[in-house]
């Protein structure tokens, strides 16, 4: 069963209350004009049937609710404790409300980045599959049906949408143009536009697709070399911070703890703190390396 990513968008009460904040949503859209595109490319707008102005209004309402709860709760705690710094309650509540609003406003962009990574990771394999089938005499629509049934992640979902629309009576060219417009991956859009242009002009689809694959292969090599140039200093930094520094630090602590009056330096608590620090650095470097990995790999 598919997990509901934003269950509050299905809540009728929240959607109704957010209508009173739509004028604020219109004002916020002037600051963030790309929300409508992000909702379309992330699939949130289509999944929850929500417009950009309503989504901004919902985010603002949730920020106000959670910020207000934190503000009132913290103020009551401070008042019960006899503190005179009651202003901290509304101040921290306002900060929490802003962070909640910013997080929900950033969520479509997070989904877009995930979709782009999934699309571009399998793009070359899917395009080569289509190219091989076309050169074998298989019609392009049947090749798309084959890709839609394969395990290419988001690529298979996109072509499954194309197949469903064409089987329902839509034109294959119009459907490809539609998903090219709403797709967040520039490489996938480039491949789709090449297919659309080839189908419209009646030129050799296999030749156009082959050119796209060659271009993507060259781009993949460039990204791998760029990734290699990033990994070299990261590897050096990792050796310095996560390997050499802890080893030297432990050696120095052992030597210092042998002197009279300095035995507290090398106690068990210090080594546990060092272990936690090194573990944190390991996870941090792994996350950096993962985020820097090229999408086409």
Buried (B, 14 or more C-beta within 10 A) or exposed (E): EEEEEBEBBEEEEBBEBBEEBBEBBEEBBEEEEEBBBBBBBBBBBEBBEBBBBBBBBBBBBBBBBBBBEBBEEBBEEBEEEEEEEEEBBBEBBBEBBEEBBEEBBEBBBEBBBEBBBBBBBBBBEBBBBBBEBBEEEBEBEEBBBBBBEBEBBBBBBBBBBBBEBBEEEEEBBEBBBBBBEBBBBEBBBBBBBBBBEBBEEEEEBBBBBBEBBEBBEEBBEEBBEEBEEBBEEEEEEBEEBBEEBBEEBBEEBEEEBEEEEEEEBBEEEBEEEBEEBBEEBEEEBEEBBEEEBBBBE
